[in-house]
């Protein structure tokens, strides 16, 4: 169970680092240029796959941690 947790955590870190940055720079957030930050943008193709994979890995990490805490 611990090996699966380690593998999932490493994959989760890699997948999160692969995701595209929603805000192009953090300076835009502080300067007030947030017009593109909150625009409705649909994820398609690879972005959608990475987003769903991140969700699945995160949920499996949570469930494994929860189950291992009760064992």
C-alpha positions as CSV (number, residue, x, y, z in Angstrom):
1,X,0.0,0.0,0.0
2,X,2.9,2.4,0.8
3,X,4.5,1.7,-2.6
4,X,1.3,2.6,-4.4
5,X,1.0,5.8,-2.3
6,X,4.6,6.7,-3.3
7,X,4.0,6.0,-7.0
8,X,0.7,8.0,-7.0
9,X,2.3,10.9,-5.2
10,X,5.2,11.1,-7.7
11,X,2.8,10.9,-10.6
12,X,0.6,13.6,-9.1
13,X,3.6,15.9,-8.7
14,X,4.6,15.4,-12.3
15,X,1.1,15.8,-13.7
16,X,0.6,19.0,-11.7
17,X,3.8,20.4,-13.1
18,X,2.7,19.6,-16.6
19,X,-0.5,21.6,-16.4
20,X,-0.6,24.8,-18.3
21,X,-0.5,28.0,-16.3
22,X,-3.9,29.8,-16.2
23,X,-2.4,33.1,-15.3
24,X,0.4,34.0,-17.6
25,X,2.4,35.8,-14.9
26,X,1.8,36.5,-11.3
27,X,2.6,40.1,-11.9
28,X,-0.7,40.4,-13.8
29,X,-2.6,39.4,-10.8
30,X,-1.1,42.1,-8.6
31,X,-1.1,44.8,-11.3
32,X,-4.8,44.4,-11.9
33,X,-4.5,43.0,-15.5
34,X,-6.8,40.1,-14.8
35,X,-9.1,40.3,-17.8
36,X,-7.8,37.0,-19.2
37,X,-7.5,35.4,-15.8
38,X,-11.2,34.8,-15.2
39,X,-12.3,34.4,-18.8
40,X,-14.3,31.2,-19.5
41,X,-11.9,28.9,-21.3
42,X,-12.8,25.3,-22.1
43,X,-10.1,22.7,-21.7
44,X,-9.7,20.5,-24.8
45,X,-7.5,17.7,-25.9
46,X,-4.4,17.2,-23.8
47,X,-5.4,19.8,-21.2
48,X,-8.7,18.0,-20.5
49,X,-6.9,14.7,-20.2
50,X,-4.3,16.1,-17.8
51,X,-7.0,17.8,-15.7
52,X,-9.0,14.6,-15.4
53,X,-5.8,12.6,-14.6
54,X,-4.9,15.0,-11.9
55,X,-8.4,14.7,-10.4
56,X,-8.2,10.8,-10.5
57,X,-4.7,10.7,-9.0
58,X,-5.7,13.2,-6.3
59,X,-8.8,11.2,-5.4
60,X,-6.9,7.9,-5.3
61,X,-4.2,9.5,-3.1
62,X,-6.9,10.7,-0.7
63,X,-8.7,7.3,-0.6
64,X,-5.4,5.4,-0.1
65,X,-4.4,7.8,2.7
66,X,-7.8,7.4,4.3
67,X,-7.8,3.7,4.1
68,X,-4.3,3.3,5.4
69,X,-5.0,5.5,8.4
70,X,-7.7,3.1,9.6
71,X,-5.5,0.0,9.2
